[in-house]
Amino acid sequence: MSIARLPECRSWRQRRSGLALSLLLLALAASPLRAQQQAYVGPLFDAHLHYNEEAQQPHPLADVLGRMQRSGVRAIVANSRPNDGTQTLAAAREATAAAGVRVVPFIRLYRNRADYNSWFADPSIYQMVLDELKRGTPAGPYRGIGEFHLYDSANADGPVARQLMQLAAERGLVVLAHVDDVAIDKLMTHAPQARLVWAHTGIGGTPVERVRALLQRYPALMGELSYRPGLTDGSGRLSADWRALLMQHSTRFMIGSDTWVNQRWQYYEGLMQEARAWLGDLPPEQARRIAWGNGAALFGVE
């Protein structure tokens, strides 16, 4: 074999090794030993929580903090429409401390529902973000931007989308994006060093292999798992392919509630119980990372 062909051979061996690891994890994910797993019982970091204006009257502060406390949620990424909801949570320092909940505030890009469809090309949204960053919150500075939506991945190339990704990279802000896999590539192209959390990790049903490829391509990409189709089977257990992915990349995922409508608040405890059930399908150390450790490490929460 010539020296010139050694890199090609080594690359082939690496691909074969990676394929073998994926097949091994998939086999372990389907193993009968899964029946012995118990629900996860440790702390939870809710990395996708909204306290929108329509939730605040039926679910006042005491109600939502009580639901978090009863669910074992010890930290939240708060992002709300408008940002006043997040400010309310951040200002309730005594109440959140009593409930044992840390608030990690994000700037949401929506002043109203109309902004969902136009923020990516609206210069006033970029200025709003700058103003909010200057304002800060009673719980400390904003730590991220989002959740934002892109219903058409082409809009990831909008001027404000590009500006905000670059701003996030410059200021060390985390981005929470509800987008498809094509938009992930576009957003990361604008700011390769940005820390991006993929809300729902492909709510449209992005195949697991495509998710795996994106995680490998972008080391700063993480996934959030609320509303993820195919994550669990009909019994609430992890599907085999997702269990394999989570075992392989247990440092790259977080859980969330996505309380985007009031019904999600009404069933908040149930949502967290569902997460605890499928987390129990993972080895304990990996379950704790996804449930708590990855979010705590990303935002420096103890």
Disulfide bonds with the S-S distance in Angstrom:
none
